[in-house]
């Protein structure tokens, strides 16, 4: 098992396969995009396989593939075909904006991928276009409904953005009421490529819940796993559930079981902290397995206790980064 310096077991890897995205969401990056990594800076598919297998051997039993948008990477399915039969890996998940997943749904199901998180910050077409700066609404909705109908465990991730999409909070719950999905509302985080900065948010997790309660007073709080980042609820008469993730308030740090490896090989033990090491150069050198194990153990052994502590590791603002470059 991987145990950090605060006694927390680390069994969940968020593995980014690219920093590129085909959308330009205004809370993630400037309209012109960011300085994406050059191809040689990214882990190759064989290197991703090697790192994943090594971490599974060290105690990781859940892997979520992220980006950027993971399906931008042309050889993503090759990686999934490798991961699917690995002994010790209990759960393979994907986070996607659902623009490119359509042609892969049948194979994803055959491989046993069950959990798909769909990033969707609006149920209104015009609001979607304004936030993403793209006209992909119809294909996203088509793929979302298909994933649900094909039996995937779908969770919709909706970041609540002050002045942009709060008017869609209730409509998305209403639109999804007859589907077995979880609509999860996230606090906004300032990982936006430096496009703007803020030290507080209007729509924190308490405000979001109060707003929903005003329209749906008949709901119940659900029991959630200790390591869950979301506080989960069920509205009377709805097939699915909704959750609220205090991603800016950071109330869940005490049970965090996550490790991140970015597309460039940076090892991040907290979203708000600095990379602890990089495995890209190690995997390309001699005795790479042994050196990566030592590097991972070193990173886990110097982990910040909370996201607020991790934020202090930065000389400059951590928020100059874009979410697409740090693995979602």
Secondary structure, 3 states (H helix, E strand, C coil): CEECCCCCEECEEEEECCCCCCCCCCCCCCCCCCCCCCHHHCCCHHHHHHHHHHHHHHCCCEEEEECCCHHHCCCHHHHHHHHHCCCCCCEEEEEECCCCCHHHHHHHHHHCCCEEEEECCCCCHHHHHHHHCCCCHHHHHHHHHHHHHCCCEEEEEEECCCCCCHHHHHHHHHHCCCCCCEEEEECCCCCECCCCCCCCCCCCHHHHHHHHHHHCCCEEECCCCCCCCEEEEEECCCCCEEEEECCCCCCCHHHCCEEEECCCCEEECCCCCCCCEECHHHHCCCCHHHHHHHHHHHHHCCCCCCHHHHHCCCCCCHHHCEHHHCCC
